[in-house]
Amino acid sequence: MSRFNLNAIATKALLDHDFQADILNGHRKERLKEFELSDDEKRAVLSIEAKTVDQFVTRLGKWMYAIESP
């Protein structure tokens, strides 16, 4: 897992208003091309359902924690 890149997505989602809009309005796939992610990571990030950036970041964090926990 590329924890660095997933954290970069979360950080950018919190700080960049254009990025925030794109990850919530159906342009997430295009914006993820900015990051080096595995196919599993791409699928996971694309599958996150969120109406707000806070929901998105929280769900991304939960997914990251779940795959790291034994």
WOMO-V248240 format. One record per residue. N is the residue number from 1. RES is the residue in three letters. D_LAST is the distance of its C-alpha to the last C-alpha in Angstrom with 1 decimal. Layout:
n	res	d_last
N	RES	D_LAST
N	RES	D_LAST
//
This chain:
n	res	d_last
1	MET	14.2
2	SER	17.3
3	ARG	16.3
4	PHE	19.9
5	ASN	21.4
6	LEU	19.3
7	ASN	20.3
8	ALA	23.8
9	ILE	23.9
10	ALA	23.0
11	THR	25.6
12	LYS	28.2
13	ALA	27.7
14	LEU	28.5
15	LEU	31.4
16	ASP	33.1
17	HIS	35.1
18	ASP	35.9
19	PHE	32.2
20	GLN	31.4
21	ALA	34.1
22	ASP	33.1
23	ILE	29.4
24	LEU	30.7
25	ASN	33.8
26	GLY	32.7
27	HIS	32.9
28	ARG	29.2
29	LYS	29.1
30	GLU	32.0
31	ARG	30.6
32	LEU	27.2
33	LYS	29.4
34	GLU	29.7
35	PHE	26.1
36	GLU	24.6
37	LEU	21.7
38	SER	20.2
39	ASP	21.2
40	ASP	17.8
41	GLU	18.0
42	LYS	21.6
43	ARG	21.0
44	ALA	18.4
45	VAL	20.7
46	LEU	23.7
47	SER	22.3
48	ILE	21.9
49	GLU	24.7
50	ALA	26.2
51	LYS	29.8
52	THR	29.4
53	VAL	27.8
54	ASP	26.0
55	GLN	24.4
56	PHE	23.5
57	VAL	21.9
58	THR	20.0
59	ARG	18.6
60	LEU	17.8
61	GLY	15.9
62	LYS	13.9
63	TRP	13.1
64	MET	12.2
65	TYR	9.8
66	ALA	8.3
67	ILE	7.8
68	GLU	6.5
69	SER	3.8
70	PRO	0.0
//
